[in-house]
Amino acid sequence: MKKRVRLFNFLIDSVIFFIIVIIFSMLLKNYIARENLNYFMIALYYLYYLIFEYTTGQTIGKIITKTKVVNIDNDLKPSFSTILLRTLCRLIPFEIISYLFSVNGLHDRLSKTTLKNI
């Protein structure tokens, strides 16, 4: 898996999430205080990855680049606990920097998952 595909996945998912943030901000601005809205959006960011990767094995970025999350040892769909670990590993500070040293990020290595072309 090339680093370029990983970068495209990240950029596409970031744009999609930015659009989601704008929509939710407009819908919730009268109901949730601005400082609390930030916490809601952080939780939503991780839910985006958890829900998409668990249900389909793909985020919108991965759908566009035709890649899918699989277990590293058998190419099968990861369990919920594996996807949860993968998502929680995204909380590791500077996790994104791990791509400077490897094609797979820390969230891949620690959860024993990878991306596969479909």
Secondary structure as GFF3:
##gff-version 3
##sequence-region A 1 118
A	DSSP	alpha_helix	3	28	.	.	.	ID=ss1
A	DSSP	alpha_helix	34	55	.	.	.	ID=ss2
A	DSSP	alpha_helix	60	65	.	.	.	ID=ss3
A	DSSP	beta_strand	67	71	.	.	.	ID=ss4
A	DSSP	alpha_helix	80	89	.	.	.	ID=ss5
A	DSSP	three_ten_helix	95	100	.	.	.	ID=ss6
A	DSSP	alpha_helix	106	111	.	.	.	ID=ss7
A	DSSP	beta_strand	113	117	.	.	.	ID=ss8
###
